[in-house]
Amino acid sequence: MNILEELRWRGAINQQTDEEGLEELVSENKISLYCGVDPTGDSMHIGHLLPFMMMKRFELMGHHPYIVIGGGTGSIGDPSGRKTERQLQTMEQVQHNVDSLSSQAKKIFDSENISMVNNYDWLSKISLLDFLRDYGKLFNINTMLAKDVVASRLEAGISFTEFTYQILQSVDYYRLYKDHNIQLQVGGGDQWGNITAGIDMIHKIEGQDAKVYGLTIPLLLKADGTKFGKTAGGAVWLDPEKTSPYEFYQFWLNQDDRDVIKYMKLFTFMTQDEITSFEGKLKKAPEKREAQRKLAAEVTKFVHGIDGLESAEKITEVLFSGEIQKLTVKEARQAFSGVPSNEISSNPQNIVDLLINAKVDTSKRQAREDITNGAIRINGEKITDLNAVINPNNSFNGEFVIIRRGKKKYFLGKIK
């Protein structure tokens, strides 16, 4: 099975510029290919994960992927997927984001067989006159206006800056083809117009015999029709400081039965036999959620490493058992980062007063009732004595007190 057959089975291909030509190329050769990411922020999110998974799959089959960090294109702004102009970032902010994304990519793709380059290195060296004479002359305005990404912006308006983005991305492909013999560009479906523009430009310069191709990944929708990758809290980031390994793990663990096998094909490196086995387990006993646990484990390990996975699994198990005293301070921060929190005094205090101060209960009557009914746990310990005195400094380095009311409702008392 060649790489394209593998990708088809996984449902990872949306469009190709020349299916037969690319099939012949990868069947007979080990090729170089690329995928780009613009530094619009200082972290990638799971929307970036699928094309980079594709890069890794190519690498595992002996091909040579390049990750292009768009220090040049990122300073301009890609109009794709937007209804209005992007706010231009300062070059200092662009560089900060470039450094952050480069570090993140190196951590995820720790391999000598995957190269990283920054398109600022060649785009910044092109003068205005050279840009217009060498590249601008190759682009027909009517063709550019017909590209979906531009056409969708014409009513609201688009600046010349963003209008020229497809030329810059085309220059990227041309330079990578000339300097590194890169013959395939991979991107999201919204990049189709930019990818084909680059191929057209290369053919105009090098001739129609130049073997360059484009491939896009499908737009992912969940079974309920909503866009994949968004949560109530916003994007799911790859940076552990923005989305902790535990939160990342939980995102995958909570996937719908109807989606989990599809995501297993797209976001893991499991074999067909392994995935088929989990598909059978899902049909036989969906309540066990074995496929979801395997999916969460595989993707978390790929992004956050074995340490991140082990931490996420530990937190998950501890929260299920209620033995939160087993958590380290760092793990507790991850586990309870999203629960209601309020400041409390560091002084020892009566349990009833603590529940009021932490806004667990709104009245002392309700607090006393919760305590006597056995509904309150402080740092994992059930408290039923109305006269109990809680010293906030005794657990989690005196940073916070974790309060549970009932089976699942948690609160965080942050110590002043």
N, C-alpha and C positions, 0 to 999 in steps of 0.2 A: 504494500500500500504506500503510495507516494503522499507527500504532504497535502496536496489538494484533495485527494480521496479522503484523507483523514479529516480535513476541515469540512468537507461536505457532510460526512457522517455526523459530525458534531453540530451541524447547522450553523457554521460560523461564516459562511460566505453569502454576501448579498448580491453584489455586482462584480463583473470582471470585464475588462476592456477587450480581451481576446482570449477566450477560454481555451481554445485549441492550441494557440501559440504558447500560452503559459504552461499548459499541461505538458507539451513537448519539451519546453525549456527545463522544467523542474524534474522531469523524468530522466533526462540525460545529463543534467549538470547540477552542481552545487552552486547556488546563486547568492548574491548579496541583495538585500532588500532593506527598506527603511519605513519607519513610522515616526511622525513628529508630534511634539506636544509644546504648545505655547505657554510661557510662564505668566499666565493671567493671574495666578495666585501662588502662594508658597507651598502648596501641597497638591498632589494629584488626588482624584477621587475615584470611586469604583467605575465611573463612566470611562476612565482611561484604561481600566484593567483588561478589557476584552482584546483590544488591538495589541496590547503588550503581551497578553497570553499567547496571541498568535505569533508574535516575534519569538517567544520562547519555544513554541512548537516547531517553528522553522529551524531554530538552533539545534534542538534535540535530534533533528533529522539531517544534521550536517551542513545546513546553510548558515550564512553569516548576516545576522541582523544588525542594523544601525538604529540607534535611538537618536533622533535629532531634537535637541532642546532649542526652541525658537527664540533665542535672544534677539534676533533681528526682526522676525515677523511679529513677535510678541510686543515689540515697541510700536508697531503699527496698528494691530488689532484686526482679527479675523471677523468678518461680518456674518459668518455662518451661524445660524440658529438664533439670530438676534433681530429684533424689530427696530431697534434704535442704535445710534452710534455708541461705541464703547468709550468710556472715559480714559483718555490717554494716561498711562502711568509715567512717573518720572523714570529716567534711565537708572537712577539709583534703586528704585523699587524693582524695576525689571531685573537688574543684576542680582538683587537679593533673592528674587524668585527663581532665577536661573540657578543660583548656588543651591537653593533648597531642593529644587526638583532634581538637579544632577545628583545630589547626595542621596536622595530618596531612590532614584532609579538604580544607582550603583548598589545600594543595599538590597534591592529586590532582585536585580539581575546580576548577581555576583558570578560573573563568568568571563573568561578571557575571550570567548567566542562571540560576545556581544559588544559592539563598539558604541561610543557616545561622542557626538559632535555638536557644535553650537553654530547655527547658521549666521550668527552675528559675525563670525570669522570671515565669511566671504561677502555677505550682503553689505557690511559696513565699508567695504573697500570699493564699491561701485560708485562712480561719480554720477551726477545727474545726467550729464550728456551721454555717458556710456550707457546708462539705464535706458534712456530714450532711443539712442541709436542702435544698440546691440539687442535690446529685448523688446522695447515698446513698439518698434516697427513690425514685430512679428505677430502682434495681437490686433485683431479686428474688433472695433468697438461694438459692432452689431452682435458678434458672437459673444463677447463679454457680457453684454446686456441681457442676452438670452439665458445665461447661466442662472439656475434656480436661486442661488444665494444672492445674486444681484437683483434679479427680477422681483423677488419678494420684498425688496427694500425700496423700489423705485417710487412707490406712492408716498412713503414717509420721507424718502430722501436718503442719499448715501454720499458721504464725502469722497473726494478724489483719493484721499489716503486709503480708506478701506476698499475703494473700488480697485486699487492697484494691488491688493493683497494677492490675488490669484497669479499676478505676474511674479511677485516675489517667491511664492511657493513653487512656481514653475522653474524659476532660477535655481531654487534648491535642488529640484530633481535633476536639472541639467548638470549642475556642479557635482552632485553625488554620482551621477552616471559617468561623467568624465574622469573624476578623481578617484572613485572607488569602484567603478564598474557596477554600480547598483542598477538593477533592472526591474525592480518591482517596488511600487509604493503602496502601502496599506493604510487605510484610514476609515473613519466612520462614514456612514452614508451621506452626511452633510458635506463631506469633502470630495464627492464625486466630480463636481465641476472643476475644482482646483486640480485634482489628479489628472483629469483628461486634458486640461489646459497645458499641464506640464508635458504630457506625452506628445501633444500636438507640436509644442515648441521644439522639443528634441528632434522630432521628425523633420521639422522645417530646417533645423541647423545641420543635423547629421544625416538626413535622408530617411526615406520610408523604411529602409531595411533595418534601422536601429531597433533592437529587440528590447523594448521597454513596455511595461505593463502596469495596470492598476487593479486593485482589489479592495472592495469595501466590506465592512462587517454589517450585519443587520441591526436595525433599531430594535432594542429589546423592550417588549411590553409584557407586563405581568398578566396572569390569567384573567384578572378582573378588568383588563384594558388600560390600566394606569401605567405610567412610565416607570421602568425599572431603575432602582438606584436612589430613589428619594424616600425619606422617612418624615414623620411628623416633625422631627427636629432639624430637617434639612438634609444636606448632602452627607454621604458616608465617605469620610476621608481616608486616605492611606497613611497619613501622618498620625502616629499613636497619641500625639498630644492633642489632636483635634477630634479624633474618634479612637477611643481606647481599644486595645485588642479585645477586651471583654465585650464592648459595644459592637465591635466589628463582627465578632463571633456570633453574638446574639442576632445580628441582622440576618446572617445566613441561616441560623438555626430556626428562625421564625418564617421561613419561606413556605408558601402554599404547596400542598401535595401536588397540585397540578403543574407546578413550575420546577420542582426540585430536580427531576431527572434532566430536564433541559439545561438547567444551570450546572449540573454535574458534568454534562458533556462540554459546556462552554468554558467553565471556570476551574476545572481540575485537569490533572494529567493522568487520571485513572484510565485503565484500558476498557475496551468495549465489553469484555467479559465481566470485569468488575462492576461496571455501570449496569449491565444487564442483570447481574445478581441483585444489586440494590433495587432495581426496578421491580424484581419479583418480591423482594421483602416488603416494598412499599404497598404493593397490591394485596399481599397476604395479611400484613399487620400494620396498617398506616398509623395506628395509635402509638406504636413504639417509636416512630420518627427516626428510625435508624438512618435513612437516607439523608435527612436534614443534618443529623449529627456528623455524618461522614463529610457532607458538603462543607459544613462550617469548619471542621477540622482541617480539611485540605486547603481551603482558600486562606484561612487564618495563618496556617503554617507557611504558605507561599509568601504572604505579604509581611508577616510579623515574626517569622522564624519559629523554631520549636519552643523557645522560651515564652514568646507571646502566646502561643497556643496553650502551653501548659498552664500559664497564669489564667487565661480565659476559662479553661475547663475547670480549674480549681475554684474560681469564683462562682461559676455556674453550679457546681456541686455543693459548695458551702451554702449558697443562697437556697438551694433546694432542701438541704438538711436543716437550715436555720442556725448552724454552728458558726456564726460570723466571727467569733473570737479567734478562729483559725486564720483569718485574713491578716496579711501585713497591712501597714498603713497605706502603702502604695496601692495594693489590691483593693482595699476598702474605698479609696478615693475613686478608683475605676468603677467599682460596683455601684456606688451610690451618688455618682456625679449628677444624675438627673432627678433625684428625689427632692421633695420640698425641704428647704433648709432655712434655719433661722439662727441668729446669734443667741448664745446663752452665756451666763456668767461661769467663770471657772471655779467659783466657790461651791463647796458641798451644799446640796439642797434637797429638800423633801421631794419625794417622787411625784406628788400631786403638783407641786409648784413647777417642777421640771417639765411636766407634760403641758402645762399652761404656757410657760416661757418659750418652749420649743414649738408652740402652736399645734401640738398634736391633738389637744382637746380645747374647746372654747369655753368650758365652764368647769369648776372644781367638782360639781356634781357628776358630770360626765366622766371626768378623769377618775374619780373614786370608783365609779361603776365599772369602768374598763379594767381598773386594777383588780378589784375583787372578783371580776369574772374571768381573770387569768388571760386577758387579751393583750397585756403589755409585756414586752421584752426589752431589756436595756442591754445593749451590746451582746445580744444572744441569750441573756439570762432572764427567765420569767420572774416577774416581780408581782407578788400578791399582797404584800404588807403595806398598808396605807401609811405607815410610819417610817418606811425605808428611806434612808438618806443616800443619795447618789453623789459620789465624788467624780466630776467630769475628768479629772486629771489621771484617773486610774487606768484608762485604756487608750489605745491608739495614739500614744505619745502626747496625750492631753490635747489633741487637735480637735476632736469631735466625739460626740456621743451618738450612737446609732440606736434609734428607737423603732420598734415594730409594734403596730397596733393591728390585732387580728392576724390573719394568715399571710397577707401579702403587702400591707400598707406600711411603707417605711418613711421615716423622717430623719433628718440630720440636724443635730444641735451643734452648730459650730461655736467653739469656745473663743470668747473675745480675747 
